[in-house]
Amino acid sequence: MPRSESPERKEPATGRPSLRPSRRGLLLAGGLLLLPIVAITGLIWLLAGSAAAKLVAGILLIGALLVVAAFFLARMIQVFLWRVGRRLAFSYFLIGVLPIPMVGLLGLLNGYLLSGYFLGHLYRDASEQLQHDTTRAAVNELVSPGPRPDDYVFARYIDGRRVSGDDRLPETWPDWLAEEEGGGYEGFVALRDGTPTLIASAGGPEEGVLALFNSSLSEELSRRSDVWIELYRSDDPEASSVTRLSLGGQEFSLLPLTAKRMTGREEFFGIQAGEEASLMSRPVLWWGEIAGSVRSIETGEMVADYVLASLNGTIEIVTEHLFSGSAEVDTAIWAAAISATVVLGGIYALAVMMALFIIFTLSRAVNRLSSATERVMRADFSTRIPVKRRDQIGELQRSFNEMTANLEQLVAAEAQKETLEKELKIARELQQSLLPANLPDNESLEFSTLFEPSAAIGGDYFDILRIDDSRLAVVIADVSGHGLPTGLRMAMLKAALVILVEESKAPEEILRRLDQMVRAERRIFVTATIGIVDFRSGRLELTNAGHPPTYLIRAGSVEEILLPGNPLGMLGETYGRQELDLEPGDHVVWLSDGLIEATNGKGEPFGYERVRGALSNGSSNAVELRDSLVGAVATHTHGKPADDDRTLVVMRYKS
């Protein structure tokens, strides 16, 4: 039935979304109408004289531009997302690709925050240690004056007056020190030139010592902490470039990424002039810490609210110190990291929602197709899907509707084919049921078999029938032809053979009776070999009617037992016959011509010589011998499908 072209379809080769002509015309007309509106609005804005008119025209112009941009953006999205593959790719990008750089950015941000806090930890440790050293120096000078450290200057006081020491320290014992808890003090003070340094006291006005750190405080702290440190007073003009951030009731200082006061920063980090340092060795980490207030050394008044420390370090220093001992974790910094995580998590959740929306719309369309397919499977060929989509799914739905309209014509042919398949299946099962299901396996005999028909129904046949308590009949036959008629003839042969064996007929008599039955059929012939095995005495009697030779494998040597005889259904009733005595470990092999005549890609048959070679590999049991021959045939044919049925029976005489 020819396909009817719907007015809303485009040629499939264009790969473009199919829209109704009226809908497409409306979209194009709408776009063309928006452009003059934008142009007129822009002209009004240019010619407007008053500020109010210009403002109104500007708002209208911006609104019109947004409408035009939204129109063309919607059109571009529609064209881009028309194919299901693009929609899925876009959804996968939103869910699987976009989060990767987001997680990476979050990791870098958290790593930087933690590294900055760790720089502050190193600074605080160095600052506290230096203050303790200053106090210790003052106590040592008070208790047992001796060699003085080069980094400190001292002043000794008795009865409140300085009796010796550096002139930069007060003439009298500062009264504000007596107000300190415990009578001692250590912290920041300002020298007369305003430079912050550390001071510590020991004793009191009656007898006491003041110790003043006399070296560069920034350099000493840098040396002790392995972090480049520059100190600023809160009233320092250079501190005006510092940005303060309040978060969760805490204040953080964001310093400019530069070193201003001290020189030699590169040498401090071991970077030679002109040397290109690695990222781990470069001072890329910046942080800020706020210390205690700065007091006047004479009066104790606060001359600065705090001392701001600009910290600059490397990833290598943070890594080295981080894994060399335990470090504190600041809750406020973790709060900042968690806040950033929440923001990025919100972005990720929005991306997931968009992706889920796209996937949901696609899933709904696919579910409709699936439901309609199930109704068609229940023979409801009137099923149709309402088509509202203007993308590839819509094209698929329209194609489905056309398919269901044409499907009814194919139902009759499919039913006939199904009936034939059922009949062939029954025939295959019947043929399999004719073969022996349980092979004899006792202390005297071991069997292994192969039955591989070249078509659905094969013409080969083998059977193993018990005659009495000590004898078995091994039968292998090949009915000419293939297909269902041949299978039926093989079933007739099986029925007659079972009756004749049960009557204990001699092999020659069995073959003559079968010959008469086959002659009545005409146009066919059968080759067969009957082996009567006395498994107690080891006596084997072979009778052959035109079938390929039987093979005896003994101690690694292969004997081909060729017994000339007439096939059943042909002229004459002359059959080959031979008796032999089996020895323990002997193998007897019966096979059909499908194995011997198996050809490779060049048309060369496997042949008798290759059969002998495959059987002479010294296999110790029937299964190995069977697999050896089958594997050799498969190697020769390189997996080429069989042209004829392949049947194989391997018997091993144990004792």
N, C-alpha and C positions, 0 to 999 in steps of 0.2 A: 504494500500500500504506500503510495507516495506521501512524503512528508508535507504537511500543510504549513506554510510560512506565516507565522503570527505577525501582525503589524508592529509588535513591540520588540521584535528580534533584530539584531544586526548580524552580519556574516560572522561566523565563528572565527574566521581567519584574522579578523581585525584585532582580536584580543582586547577590545574596548568594552566598557560596560554598556549593556543594552538598555536604552531608555525609550519610552514611548515618544513618537515624533512631537506630540503636543507638549509633553513634559520638557523635552529638550528645547523646543521653541520658546517655552515660557522662561526657562533658565537663561537662554541667550538674550531674550528680550529684556529680562530683568537686569542682566549685566550691562547691556547697552544703555538702558535708561539711567542706571546709576552713574555712569561716566559723565553725561551732560550735567547731572545735578552737582557732581563734584566740581566740574569746571565752572558752573554758574556761581556756586558758593565761593570758590576761590576768587573769582572776579569781583564779587561783592566785597570780599575782605580787602582786596587791594584798593578798591575805589571808595571804601567807607571813610567819611570825613571825621566823625566824632569817635571818641574812644569807646563809648558804649556800643555804637554800631559795629565798630571793629571787633569788640569782644564777642558780640552776638554772632557775627559772621564767622569769627574764628572757631567758636564752639560748634556751629553748624558744619563748618568745613572738617573739623576733627571727627565729628560724628559720621559725616558722609564717608570720610576715608576709612573709618573703622568698619562701616557697613560693607564697603567695597572689599576691604581686606578680608572680612569674615566670609563674604560670598565666595571669593576666589579661593580662600583657604579651605572652605567646606568642599568646594568643587575638586580641589587638588587631593584632599583627603579621600573623597569618594572614589576618584580615579585610582589612587594609590592602593587603597584597601579593597578594591574590587575582587582581586584574586584571593582565594582562601590561603594560599601559601604565604602571601605577603602579610595577611592578617595574623596568621600564626607566628610568622617570623617577628612581626612587630610585638606581639604579646610575649614571645620568648625573650625578646630584647628587653622589654620592660621588667620582666621577672628575673631573668637569668643573667643579663649583661649589665644593665644599669646599676644593680646593687654592688657590683664588683668595685668600680671606682669609688662608689660612696663608702663602702666598707674600708677601702684603702685610705681614703681621705680621713675617715674617722680614726683609723689606726694611727695615721701620721699626727693628727691633732692630739690624740690622747698621749702618744709617745712624746710629743713636744711638751705638753703640759707636765707630764711626769718628769721628764728630763729637766725642765726648768725648776720644778720644785726640788729636785735632787741637787741642783746647783745651789739653791737656797739653803738646803740642808748642809752642804759642804761649807758654805759661807758661815752659817751660824755656828757650826762646830769650831771653825778656825777662830771666829770672833770670841766665842766663850773661852776657848783655850788661851787666847792671847790676854784676855782680861784676867783669867786666873794666874797666868804667868806674871802679869803686872802686880797683882796683889801679893804673890809669893815673893817677888823682888822687894816690895816694900817691907814685908814682914822680915825677910832675911836681913835687910839693912837695919831694921830696928833691933833685932835680937842679936845679931853677930855681924857687925860691919866687916866687910872684907872686900875681895875683888868684886867690882861692880860690872854687871853686863853692859856692853857697849850701847845697847839699844835703849837704855833708860838713864834719866837724870833724877837725882834725889834732893830732898831738903829735909833737914832734921830740925825739929821744933822742941824747945824746952820752955815750960811755963808760957806757952802760947806764942813764943817768938822764934823766928828762924835763926838758928845758931850756925848753920852751915848749909851749903847746897847751892843749887842753880838759881840765878836771879829771876828766871822766868816764873818761878813759883812764888806765891804770896809771901810778904814779909811776916805776916801773922797767920796763925792757924785759922783757916776759914771757919766762921761760926756755923755755916750751913752743914758742915760735915758732922757736927755734934748732933744734928737733928736726924741723921740717918739711923735706921734701926740697926742695933748691934755696934754702933760706933765706927763702922768701916764703910768704905764706899769704893766701888769700881764702876767705871762707865765713861761716857764721852764728856769731854769738856772742850771749850774753845780757848785757844791761845789768844794772845793780844791781837794777832793779825787775823783772827777768826777761823784759823785752821782747826778742824776737829781732830782730837787725839784722845788717847786713853789715859786716865789717871786712877791711882789706887792709893788708899790711905791705910796706915797701920798705927795703932796706939791712939793717943788723944792729945789734947792741948798741953797737958803736963809733960808728956814725952811722946812724941810721935814722929812719923816719917810719911812724906808724900813721894810717890814714884810716878814719873811722867814718861810715857813712851816717846822716845826722842827720834825715831826713824820714820820713814814714810809708812803710814798706816796702811795705805792701799797696797803697796808692794809687799809688806809683811803678810797681810791677809791673803794676797794672791799666792805667795810662796807656800803658805801653810795649807791652803785649800786646793791648789792646782787649778784654780779658777781665776780668770782675769777680773779684777775688782777695781772699780772706781767709785769713790765716795762723794756724795753731794749733800750739803746741808739743805734743809727744806726752804731756807730763804736764799739759796744760791740761784742767781739768774739763769744758770745753765739747766737748772731743774725745771724750768718752765716748759721745756719740750717733752716732759714726762706726761704720759696719759694715764689717768687713774680710772680704774673700772671697778664699780661696786656691784657685787654679786652675792646674794644671800646674806646681806649684812656685813660682808667682808669687802675690803678694799685691796685691789691689786694694781701694781704699778707696771705699765707697759713702757719700756725704755726705747729710745731711738736706737736703731741698729748701727751704732758707730761708737768708737772709742775717742773721747775728746781730750782728756787731760794728759794721760801718761803715754809715753812712747815705748816702743819695744814689744808690742803685743805679739807680733809674728815670731820674734826670737823666743818669747816666753813659751809659746806652744811648739817650739822646735822647728819653725818654718824658716828656711833660709831665703835670703833675698833672691827673687826670680824663680824660686822653686814652686812647682805646681803640686800642691798638697792634695791628698785624697779627701773625699768627703768626710771620712771618719776623723781625719786629723785637722780639718778646717774648723775655726771657731764660728760655727753657725748657730749656736744656741745662745739666746739672750733672755735674761730674767731680771727681776728686780726684787729687792728685799728692803723693808723699812725697819731700822733699829731704834733704840731708845732716843730720848731727847738729848740735846746738847746744852750744857750749863756753862755759865761764866765761872772761871776758876776762882775768882776772888769772891763774888757775891753769891754764887749758886743759882742765880736767876737763869731761866731758860732763854737762851738766845736763838734756839732753833727747835721747832717742834719734834723733829726727828732727823736721823741721818739716813739718806737713801743710798743703797748700794747697787750699782750697775754691774751685773754679773754676765760674763761672756765665757763660754766653755765649748768643748768639743764632744762629739758623740763618743769618741774613744775614752775620754776622761770619765764620762758618766758610766760607760760600760765597765771600765776598770774598777771604779769605786763601788758601783752597784753590786758587783759580784764578789767584792772583797770583804763585805760585812753587811750587817742588817742596816736598813734605812727606814726612816719614819714615813708615814703616809698621811698627807694632810687631807682632812675631810672636805675642806672647801674646794680643793683642786679636783677631788673626785666628783664633787657636786657639779663643777663646771664641765667635766668630761661627760657626766651623765646627762646634763642638759643638752650638750651637743649631740649626744647619742639619741636623745628624744627627738630633737629637730630632724636629724637625718632619718630616724626611724619613721617619722611622720611622712617625710618625702617618699620613703620606700613603701609605706602603707598605701599612699595615694597611687603610686605606680602599680602596685599589686591590684588595687581596686579597678584601675583602668584596664589592666590585663584581664582580670576576671570578668569584667563586663564584656570585653570582646570575645573571650572564650565562651561566655554564657550564650551570647547571641548565635555564635557558630554552633554550639552544642544543641541549641533549640532547633535550629534548622536541620541539623543532622538527625536529631531525634525524630523530626517529622518524616524525613526520608526513611529512617529505619522503621517507623511505625507503618508507613505506607507499604514498604517492602514486605513486612510481615503479613499485611492483608493480601498482598498479591500472592504470597506463598500459600495462603489459604484459599487460593483460586478466586479471589475477589478482584477481577480485572477491571471493574468500574472505578477503582480507586483513583482519585486525583488529589493533587496537593495545591492549596491556594497559593498563588505566586504573587508576592508583594515585594520581594527583594529585587534590587537592581545591580546585582553583583554576580560573581561566578556561581554562588549557591543558587541564585534565581535561575541562571541558565541551566544548572543541573536539575532543578525542579521542573522546568519546562521540558527538558529532555526526558525526565522520568514520566511525565504525563503522556508524552508521545510514545514512549516505550510501552506503557500499559495499554495504549490504544492499539498497538501492533502485536501485542503479546498473544492475543487470543488465537491468531492464525497459527502460532507455533505450538499450541497446547496439544493438538492432536498428534503431531509428529513426535513431540516429547513423550507423550503417553505410550506411543508405539515403541519408542526406543527404550523406555523404562520397562515395558513388558518383556522385550527381548533380553534386556539385561537381567531381569529376574529369572527368566528361563535359563540363561547361560549360567547364572549363579547356582541354580538348582542342579544343573548338569555338572558343574565343577564340583559341587559338594557331593553329588552322587558318585562321581569318578573317584574322588578322594576316599569315599567310604568303601570303595571296592579294594583299595590297597590295604595291606595288613597294618593295623594300628599298633599292635604290640609285637615287636620282633622277639623271637626266641633268644634267651640269654641264659645259658646254663653252664655247668662245669665243662662241657665238651665243645660248645659252639658259641661263636660271637658274630653278630651280623651288623652291617652298616649299609644304608641304602641311599639312593638319590632318585627323585622323580621330578623332572623339570620339563613340562610340556611347552612346546613352542607357540601354541595358540591357547585360547580359552579352554578348549577340550582337546586333550592329547590322544594319540593312538597307541602309545606304549602301555605295557602292563607288566607288573611283576607280582609274585605272590609266594608265600612260604606257608605250606600246608602240612599239618601233622598227619602221617599215615597210621602209625601205631606208636608204641612206647619207645621205640628205638630208631624210628625212621622219620625223615622229613622229605617233603618234595619242594624243591626250589624251582620256580617257573619264571621265565622272562619271555615276553612276546612283543611283537611289533606289528600292529594292524596297519595296513597301507592307508594313507590319507590322513586328513585332519578334520577337526570340527565335530559338530554334534552327531552326524551319522557314524563316524568312526568311533566316537565314545560309546554309542549304543551297541555297536558290534563288539567292542571290548567288554561291555557288561555281559553280553550274551556268552562270550568266550569264558569269562570268569565263572558264570553260573554253571556252564557245562563242565568246566574243569573241576570245580569243587565236587560235583556229583560223581564224576569218573574217578577222582582220587579217593573219595569215600568208599567207592565200590572196589578199591584196591586193584584197579586195572593196571596192567603193565604199561610202561611208558609208550611203547609202540602202539598198543591198542588205544591209549588215550589220544595220541596224535592222529590215528586213522579216524576215530570218531569225530574229532574236531575238524579233520579235513572234509568229511562228508557234510558237516554243518556249514563250513565256509563255502564249499562248492555250491550249495543251494543259494547263497547270497549273490554269487557271480560278481564280476567287476572288482573283486577285492582278493587279496591274499594276505597270509599271516606267516611271519617267521617266528619260530619259538625254539626254546631249549628247555628240557626238563632234566633236573638233577635230583636223583634219589640218594639221600645221604643217610647212611647207617652210622649215627654218631657214637655208637658203642664200639663197633668194630673198625670204624674209620673207612668203610667201603663207600666209594662214590661211583654211581652209575649215571653217565651222561647220555642223553638222546637228543639229537639236534635235527630240526626241520628248517634248514636254510638260514639259520640265524648266525650272526658273527661268532667268531671262535670264543671259547672259554679259556681263561688264563689260570695257570697254576703257579704260584710263587712259593718256592721252597729254598730256604737258606740263601736268599738274595738272588737266585736265578729265576728267570721267568720262562715258563713253558707255554707255548701257544697250542691249544688243543683245537685243531680244525677238523670238524666232522662234517663232510659233505652230505647234503640231504636236500630233498625237495621241500619248498615252502608249502604250507597248507593252502589248498585252493588251486594249486598248480597241477600240472600233469604228473602222475606217478605218486606212489606212496612209499618211497625209499627214504629211510632216515639213517643218519650216521649214529653210531653207538660205540661207547668205550667205557670200560671200567678201570678204576685205579684205586690204590690204597693210599689214604692220607696219613701223613706223619704229623706228630704234634708241632705246632707252629706254622703249618702250611696255610696259605691263603688261596681261596678260589674266587675268581672275579668273573661275573656275568655282566655284559653291557650291551646296549643297543647301538645301532649304527650312527645315532645322532652325535655321540662323542667322537667316534672315529672320523666322521665326515665333517666335523666342525671346521669352518674355513676362517682364514684371517682376511685382512683387507685386500690382499692380492689374489684371493680365491684359492689359496693353497690349503688342502685339507690337513687335519691333524695327523692322520695316518696311523698305521699299525706300529711302525717303528717308534713313534713318539709314545704310543700307549705302552709298549714294552719298557721304554726308558723311564716313564713315570712310575711304573709298577716295580721297578728294580731299585728303589731308593732305600730299602732296608727298613720299612715301617714295621713297628712292633705290634700294632693292633689294627683292627678293621677300620676304625675311624680315621686313623692317620693315613692308611693306604687310600681310602676313598678321597680324603682331602688332598692328597698328593696328586692324584689323577685329575680331579676337578680343577685344582689350581693350575696344573700344567695346561689344561685346555683353555682356561681363562687367560693365561699369559699368551697363548698362541693367538687367540681371537681378539685380544685387546678390548674385551668387553662388548664385542659385536653381538647383537641379539641372535639367539639360536634359530637356525633355519629348520631344524628337525627336533623332535622330542629327544630328550636325553634321560636315559634310565641306567642305573648302576646298582648292582647287588654285590657286596663284598662279604665273604664268609671266612672266618678264621677257625681252624680246627685246633682246639686246645689240647685234648688228650682222648 
